[in-house]
Amino acid sequence: MSLSRRDLLASSAAIAGTTAVANAAISQDEAEARATGKPGKTPHTKFALNVEMWGMGMGFYDRIERAHELGFPAVEFWPWRNKDLDHVAEIVAETGIEVAQFTGWGFAPGLNNPKNHTKFVEEVKASCEAAKKIGARKMTIVAGNNQKGMSQDEMLKAVTDGLKLAAPICEDHNVMMILEPMNGRRDHPGHCLYGSVDATRICREVDSPMCKINWDLYHMQIEEGDLCGRMKDGFDQIGYLQFADHPGRNQPGTGEIHYNRVFKEAIALGYTDFVGAECRPRGDYVEAAWDIWRSDQW
């Protein structure tokens, strides 16, 4: 049966009316949330704002306080050795904001070379003490860039062996190492650890509750895709989640990733810890924070 022009117009009007009602409901929810001025206060996911990438035109310590003002329950940052941890601890005590994680061991020297393992173990000890000072429970471990004269298998074995050496220290301090795979197509060419498969295998071999994966969804999207399926496959080894949209490494809603679906799946799998917003705010940083808020609506 064919529809008349009048029927088509009536049908279109009904659809438009339904959409308008839905949009109005969404807008009302957001309007009520915006009245609080706290985009970091979200109903499902607990976000940790990365205060290295979110400069917000402020000094480092002011960024932590600003993250608290915006309602974020936690922050994360990169190396701790260039930070005044006593000051960080004071801010944490005064505001109640948490430090979700920081970088305990970076790109160099490479964990993927056995000659660096003694230094790695000593740095893990120091990083555990730093974590205790600021109340952090987790620290990122970077595997390292390719080592001259070493094969991929040799480098990954060295990563595994180094983590095994440090795991008892982390167990004693109750501080989790979170190994971060990178991506080689966009940000970190020449690195030794990409995607979830090798990282999952390594952490399962280390077999410690204090050695898991910093599962950065931005890197995973670029390197392998199938974000929800891969999370399910390796969920037993996920110690922490980070995110940014792609392309651009900006906040959700600026790229191709449907983060509402991904965050909902993470919670359905049983993830309850912080999710690190390791993304650059595109545009006004407060509006970018509201984009994060929208990614948690379902």
Steps between C-alpha positions, in 0.01 A plus 500: 500500500642841403480795736361834396701818540268594789569166672875543456490849646294382796738210559803730481341741746432219746860380480630853543273549799624179663862601441438845643351349815801270539742786443311718745528227767872468440542876506309519828729239657805688387357833608445365849854360508648824368332691779738326738805617305653154548538306174733257677216379719364221280239233572683184392870539424756647741730719293854604590608816320851486360652826626793481261286517186234720661718807557198731533734801492612431857798378696517128573371510859220742412383250240443239770290744700310605186426135418349469847291815444368349176382196693756245388566245775859438394795616293792325336839626389826390342844486672503565872864601542443853371205555735480630858329195646459663840296775333301243304430315826379824659256564214373142520445535875325837469272420207445125521595454136700183429806432289386208287844423357825652379798387294739292707731397215515672162636433153869516587698311595303213354354234725531285188878469551625279787792733569249752637323265740701590809419865451138410426460312827649789697272748326195285571592508869529879491177533303314286754612739773389794286162334449450451872579867564219623273258210551532361147429131447636459148795604285557471128794297371622557143666206323748706299600578143671245277845397618782473251603141437199347676210315337136563586480173692813587697368843592162372613665226704711769668183695582348188653813420699530855631139508612547167678792650693298803609166328570585388856594859588167627374318224685672602823400865449155422353576724199409367156730523199293565187686416179398728212498378139533784249407548135755507221292650220452846647685579825780256583673343201796290603352385829514133600148441636183562300140388549341274756613151399866517605424712806236253618735207446781674691284586801351152514852359504609737778192377687481766770197692627726806502600476132225577249446709185445871456243438228505827305199483270644767271810290431289184469265659246788601275689174538224237491143634529212280625521685831220322683595155373866544590411628848294187555785276381755658733284624783673289765818701433353851480632704790405845374322663206597817316339663201508765231303524179661430165610669281640796694542355849237744624194457722211262418270617224779645287591179316379157397470312831156451656619527858152478652492140376859425605467636854169320545666173393792552739260538791298199385820294501558604862740793475448735797820704526593838355519562125777739400415791270838505326377723221562857388196726536405635162355846544400639838611258771176532698292416194737213432429374852129507419576281198645249747179528703293425189708189430371354829130534416302190403 
